[in-house]
Amino acid sequence: MQADALAPVKAIDPQDSYYSWKTFRPSTNTFPSMLGDEIRRERLAAGLTQEELAFEAEISRQYVSLLELNEKSPTVDVLIRVCRAIGCSAGKLLLRVENEPPGGTH
């Protein structure tokens, strides 16, 4: 076995990949509502601030903002924690995003 194969793996910056991946941004406005739009809608309906949601979901307020702006997409773990904090089902939230007609007619 070569010595290079035993070299330590470079650490991954958690802000770049642990909590989420960069969200794909469509080039047109006909793309259905993104997940962040639904998270924001549910947070407001629950009467929570971004800071309160962040505390309950054990994530940063800045990360909540990035989610709601569709700049980041949450991992399944984070999505479930966010949904529990705002009192909605992750499945129903995803279903609304999946079923929204082109053009986002919410």
N, C-alpha and C positions, 0 to 999 in steps of 0.2 A: 504494500500500500504506500502511496506517495505521501510525503510530509504535508503537502498542500491540502490533502483531503482531511487532515486533522486540524487545520487552521480554524480559529474561532470565527463564528458567524458574526457579521456586523449587526449591532443592535438596531432595531427598527424604532423610529421615532413614533411614540404612541399618538401624537397629535395628527400624524399623517395617515396612519393605517389601522390602528387598534380600534378606534371608535367608529370609523366610517371610511368610505371611499369617496373620492371626488365625484360629485354628481354629474352625469351626462347632461349637457345643456342642448336641447333641440334648437334647430336654426329657425323654426317658425313658431308662430303663436297658436297653431292648431293642435299642439300637443296637449293631452289631457292634464288636468290638475296634477301637480306633483305632490308627493307625500308631505312635504313641508307645509303646503297650503292647508292640508287636512289636519296636521298636528296643530297648527296655529288656530284653526277654526275650533277644534275641540278644546284647546287650552282656554280660549276666550269664553267658550260656552261653560266651562267649568269654573270660570271666575278666577283663574290663576294668573299671576304675573310670570314672566319668564324666569325670574329669580326663584319664585316658589316652586315652579315646575322643576327647575334645575336641582334644587335642594331635595325634593321628593324622589327624583329619578337618579340622584347621585351623579350628576354631570354638571358641567360648568354652564353659567348663564350665557356665555359667549357661544358655547356649542349649541344651546337651544336656538339662539339667534341664527346660527349658520344652518341648522336644520330647517327652520321656518322660512329662510330665504332661499331654500333649495340649493345651497352651496355645498352641503354635505348630505349623504344618505346614511341613516343609522344602520348599525348591525342589527341582527335579530334581537340580541340581548338588550341593546339600548332601546330599540323600538318597544319591546315588551315592558321595560321599566318606565318609559315615557307614558305608554298607554295606561299602565296601572296607576301612575301618578295622576293622570287626568280623568281616570274612571271610564275608559272606553276599551273596547275590544280591538286588539291589533288586527285581527282577521277582518272585522267590519271596516276598519279604517282602510286597509289595503284593498278591500273589495270596492269601496267607493272610488278609490283612485283608478282601479282597473276598469270599472264600469262607466266612468265619466265619458260622455261623448266628446269627440274632437271639438276644440274651441272653448272648452271649460265653461259650461253653462251652469255653474252653481249659483 
